[in-house]
Every structure is written in structure tokens, then in C-alpha cells.
Amino acid sequence: MLNFVWLEDFRTLAATGNFSRAAEERHMTQPAFSRRVRALEEWLGAELFDRSTQPARLTEVGEWFRGVADELLARVLRVPGEARIVAESSSETLRIASTHALSFTFLPRWLRGLESTTALGPVQLVSDVLQRCEALMLQSKVQFVLAHAHPQAPGALDVETYLSALIGQDTLVPLSAPNRQGKPQHRLAARAGAAVPVLGYTAESGLGRIVRAVVGRRLEPSALRAAFTAHLASVLRTMALDGRGVAWLPYTLVEDDIAAGRLVAAGDEGWNIPLEVRLYRHRAPAGSAAEAFWRGAAG
């Protein structure tokens, strides 16, 4: 019977051609590694490596089996996710991953509006940074991802394997706390002047990905000073309110602060970044509750 660890042994040896090095990478002795490779060849009934050369080379059968091994291992990795899909085909629970900023603001209002036309069952929400939300979708641990999006900053779900629906609009606005005259304490300028303290997002933040893609080239390093970095827009909002610098914040998160004058624009409208709010799902069919939810959300 085929032992799937043999497939990883085969791929490692095919990549190196060296039994000693491959054995080290597989954390075992060379004799034990060689026995496992030989066991795979005996199971297949054909030699996979020409051992008369250094490094060892794949035989014709070995070249063919390389594609077979990759396909088998990829299939095994998909099995848990597919099993969850089958198990959830009759489940009424919706599993949604949403970025933090949208979880706090957009999502509750949007769900209330959706409930007026679509019957929703229980909702299981995971709130995290975009990178981790994308990972949950890639691992089939959630059915939907809700996130900000911009055409200039495509993410892991902006590929043919996944579908997305535009369900809202937002804007990233560079904001600063006001001074006594109601003007921004820190202001972005077209020309370099005094260094502007910037409150930035970490690499795993979807909003940070968008800011860097859209306005990153316009920001001269000599005119900026990285004052603080975080992956949560809510944290950057708090720092901006404290007068620590300029932060690009989603309007849906700070509209009350803007209306009350607690935060003011740190630049003209040319610095604003229009955003889409998108709902992502896998292209493959989902359970009846998930499909009904998608039809209601996507219109």
C-alpha cells in the first residue's frame, strides 16, 4: 500500500539528486531514507532514479511520476476543505471572516439591511486582519470574506477561483487631530517640507496594502517620519485623535469624529482613496444557506 510520506521523500530527492542531502532534509538517516525510496519503487514496480549518475537523475518513469506525486499531494491537501463543504451542505450556520474595521462599522448595519429581504440563520464571525481572513478562505475554514478592496491592490482572493460582489463603498481619508484654530496639526503637502509624522499600517493589513499601492509613490520619504505602526485602523484612529500624526482611516470608522471636529482632513481630496467593500466566496457550490445568503448579498 502507498505510504504518502514516500511522495515527499520522492519530491525531495528529485529536487536534490543527492541521497545524503535529501535524507538530511527529511530528518532521517541515509540508509532509512534509501529504504523508503526503494519501497516506493517496489510498490510502483519500476525504478524512479538512475543511481549510476551523480547526482541521481530521474528515469523516464520518474519524470512521469513527478507530476503524479504533485497531483496526489495537492489532492490530499484539498480533502479537509472539501470534507467541510460536504458536511456543511445542510448547515444553516454562515461562517464569515471580516476585517476589523468593517466588523465594527459596516457589517452590523449591512446585515440588518440584508435581513429585511433575506432570511439569515446563525452567523459565526471571525474578525481579523485581511491576510488572516484570506488564509481562512484559502483553507476553506470560512464561506465568505468581507473586506475593503481597490483595483490597484489585488489580494489573494482576487483570482479566478473566487467570486466577489460589490456590496458597498468607503473612502480612506488622511486625518489629523485639529489645532486650536481647527486646522490639522499635521498636514500633507505636495512639496517636501517639515517631516510629517505618519501613522501607518503593518504589512499584514489590507488597508496598508491599499495605501502603499495607491499613494505610496507620492509620499516622498524625506517628507515623512514613521511615528507609529499598527495593523488595526481603530488603533491608528486613537493615535490620530491624540495628535500623534496623520493616518489614512476608513470614513465608515471615523464619520462621527469628522462630524464632531475631532479629526480633520490632513490634505486635499486628491489624497483620498476610494474603496470598494466586497464580499468574497469560493466559486464552487456551497450549502443551501450559504447560497441563499450569496444571492441576497450579491443581488
C-alpha positions in Angstrom: 0.0 0.0 0.0 1.2 3.5 -0.8 2.6 5.5 2.1 2.1 9.2 1.4 5.4 10.1 3.2 7.1 8.3 0.3 5.8 11.0 -2.0 7.5 13.8 0.0 10.7 11.6 0.0 10.5 11.3 -3.7 10.0 15.0 -4.3 12.9 15.9 -2.0 15.3 13.5 -3.8 14.0 14.6 -7.2 14.9 18.2 -6.3 18.4 17.5 -4.9 19.5 14.3 -6.7 21.6 13.6 -3.6 20.6 10.9 -1.2 22.6 12.3 1.8 21.2 15.8 1.4 17.7 14.6 0.8 17.9 12.4 3.9 19.0 15.4 6.0 16.1 17.5 4.7 13.7 14.7 5.7 15.4 14.4 9.1 16.4 10.8 8.9 19.5 8.7 8.2 20.5 8.0 4.6 20.0 4.2 4.9 16.5 4.6 6.2 15.7 7.2 3.5 17.1 4.9 0.8 14.9 2.1 2.0 11.8 4.3 1.8 12.6 5.3 -1.8 13.2 1.7 -2.7 9.9 0.8 -1.1 8.1 3.3 -3.3 9.9 1.9 -6.4 8.9 -1.6 -5.4 5.3 -0.5 -4.9 5.3 1.0 -8.4 7.2 -1.9 -10.0 9.7 0.5 -11.7 12.9 2.4 -10.8 12.4 6.2 -10.4 16.1 7.2 -10.2 19.2 6.4 -12.2 21.7 5.8 -9.4 24.6 5.4 -11.8 25.0 9.1 -12.1 25.9 11.8 -9.6 23.6 13.5 -8.9 21.0 10.8 -9.3 18.7 11.5 -12.2 15.0 10.7 -12.7 14.3 7.9 -15.1 11.6 8.2 -17.7 9.1 6.7 -15.2 10.4 9.1 -12.5 9.7 12.1 -14.8 6.2 10.9 -15.3 5.7 10.1 -11.6 6.8 13.6 -10.5 3.6 15.0 -11.9 1.6 12.2 -10.4 3.1 12.8 -6.9 2.4 16.6 -7.1 -1.2 15.9 -8.1 -1.7 13.3 -5.3 -0.3 15.6 -2.6 -2.4 18.5 -3.8 -5.5 16.4 -3.8 -4.8 15.2 -0.2 -4.4 18.9 0.9 -7.8 19.7 -0.6 -9.6 16.8 1.2 -10.2 18.5 4.6 -11.7 21.6 3.0 -13.9 19.5 0.7 -15.0 17.4 3.6 -16.1 20.5 5.4 -18.0 21.7 2.4 -19.9 18.3 2.2 -20.6 18.4 6.0 -21.9 21.9 5.8 -24.2 21.3 2.8 -27.1 21.2 5.1 -25.8 23.5 7.8 -27.7 26.8 8.5 -24.7 28.5 10.1 -22.9 31.1 8.0 -19.1 31.4 8.6 -17.8 34.9 7.7 -14.4 36.4 8.1 -14.3 40.2 8.1 -11.5 42.7 8.5 -11.6 44.5 11.9 -12.6 47.9 10.5 -15.7 46.5 8.7 -16.6 44.3 11.6 -17.0 47.3 13.9 -18.9 49.6 11.4 -20.2 48.3 8.1 -21.0 44.7 8.9 -23.7 45.2 11.6 -25.6 47.8 9.5 -25.3 45.7 6.3 -26.6 42.5 8.0 -29.6 44.4 9.4 -30.5 45.7 5.9 -30.0 42.2 4.4 -32.3 40.6 7.0 -35.2 42.7 5.6 -35.1 40.7 2.4 -33.2 37.5 3.2 -33.7 35.0 6.0 -30.4 34.6 7.8 -29.5 31.7 10.1 -26.8 31.8 12.8 -23.7 33.8 11.8 -20.3 32.8 13.0 -17.9 35.8 12.6 -14.2 35.9 12.7 -12.7 39.4 12.8 -9.1 39.7 11.8 -6.6 41.4 9.5 -7.0 40.8 5.8 -4.1 38.5 5.5 -5.5 36.1 8.0 -9.0 36.4 6.6 -7.7 35.4 3.2 -5.9 32.4 4.8 -9.1 31.2 6.4 -10.8 31.3 3.0 -7.9 29.6 1.3 -8.1 26.8 3.9 -12.0 26.6 3.4 -12.5 27.4 7.1 -14.9 30.2 6.2 -17.5 30.5 3.5 -17.2 34.3 3.0 -14.7 37.1 3.4 -15.8 40.8 3.8 -13.0 43.2 3.0 -12.1 46.6 1.6 -10.7 46.4 -1.9 -9.1 48.5 -4.6 -8.2 47.6 -8.2 -4.6 48.7 -7.7 -4.0 46.4 -4.7 -5.4 43.0 -5.6 -5.3 40.3 -2.9 -5.1 36.6 -2.6 -8.9 36.2 -3.4 -8.9 38.4 -6.5 -8.3 35.4 -8.7 -10.5 33.2 -10.9 -11.0 30.6 -8.2 -13.1 33.1 -6.2 -16.1 35.2 -6.8 -16.7 38.7 -5.3 -19.7 41.0 -5.1 -19.5 44.8 -4.6 -21.8 45.5 -1.7 -20.7 49.0 -0.5 -18.4 52.0 -0.9 -16.0 53.6 1.5 -13.1 56.1 1.5 -9.7 56.2 3.1 -9.1 59.7 4.3 -5.8 61.1 5.7 -6.8 62.6 9.0 -5.1 64.6 11.8 -6.2 66.0 15.1 -7.0 69.7 14.8 -5.1 72.6 16.4 -6.8 75.4 18.3 -7.9 77.1 15.1 -9.5 73.9 13.8 -6.8 73.3 11.2 -4.9 70.0 11.0 -1.9 69.7 13.4 -0.1 67.7 10.7 -0.7 68.3 7.0 0.4 66.5 3.8 1.9 68.8 1.2 2.8 68.4 -2.4 6.3 69.6 -1.7 8.7 68.4 0.9 8.8 70.5 4.0 8.9 69.6 7.6 8.7 65.8 8.1 5.1 64.7 8.6 4.6 62.0 11.3 2.7 59.2 9.7 0.6 56.6 11.5 1.0 53.5 9.2 -0.4 50.0 8.8 1.6 46.8 9.1 2.3 44.6 6.1 -0.5 42.2 7.0 -3.1 44.9 6.9 -5.3 45.1 3.8 -5.7 48.9 4.3 -2.0 49.2 4.4 -1.7 47.3 1.2 -4.0 49.7 -0.5 -2.4 52.9 0.9 1.1 51.7 -0.3 -0.2 50.8 -3.7 -2.2 53.9 -4.4 -0.4 56.8 -2.7 3.0 55.3 -1.7 4.9 56.8 -4.7 3.5 60.2 -4.0 4.9 60.2 -0.4 8.5 61.4 -0.5 10.5 59.6 2.2 12.3 62.8 3.1 9.0 64.4 3.9 7.7 61.7 6.2 8.5 60.3 9.6 7.1 56.9 10.6 5.7 57.7 14.0 3.7 54.6 14.7 2.7 51.3 13.1 -0.2 49.0 13.8 -2.5 46.6 11.9 -5.8 47.9 13.3 -7.4 51.1 11.9 -9.1 51.5 15.3 -5.6 51.8 17.0 -4.4 54.3 14.4 -7.6 56.3 15.0 -6.8 56.5 18.7 -3.3 57.7 17.9 -4.6 60.3 15.4 -7.1 61.6 18.0 -4.1 62.0 20.4 -2.3 64.2 17.8 0.4 61.8 17.1 0.3 62.1 13.3 -1.6 61.5 10.0 -3.5 58.3 9.5 -5.5 57.1 6.5 -8.7 55.9 8.1 -11.9 54.5 6.6 -14.7 57.1 6.6 -17.1 54.5 7.9 -15.0 54.2 11.0 -14.5 57.9 11.7 -17.5 59.7 10.3 -18.7 60.7 13.8 -15.2 62.0 14.6 -15.2 64.1 11.4 -18.7 65.5 12.1 -17.7 66.4 15.6 -14.4 68.1 14.5 -12.3 65.7 16.5 -10.4 64.7 13.3 -9.9 66.9 10.2 -8.6 66.2 6.7 -4.8 66.4 6.6 -4.7 67.1 2.9 -6.9 68.0 -0.1 -9.3 65.4 -1.7 -6.5 64.3 -4.0 -5.1 62.3 -1.1 -8.4 60.4 -0.5 -8.5 56.8 -1.7 -11.9 55.5 -2.8 -12.6 52.0 -1.6 -14.9 49.1 -2.6 -16.4 46.9 0.1 -16.5 43.4 -1.4 -17.9 40.0 -0.3 -15.7 37.1 -1.4 -16.6 33.4 -1.8 -15.2 30.3 -3.4 -16.6 29.6 -6.9 -17.5 26.0 -6.0 -21.1 25.4 -4.9 -21.8 25.8 -1.2 -24.6 24.7 1.1 -28.2 25.9 0.6 -27.9 28.5 3.4 -24.7 29.9 2.1 -26.1 30.1 -1.5 -29.2 31.9 -0.3 -27.1 34.4 1.6 -24.9 35.0 -1.5 -28.0 35.6 -3.7 -29.3 38.1 -1.2 -26.0 39.8 -0.8 -24.9 39.9 -4.4 -28.3 40.9 -5.7 
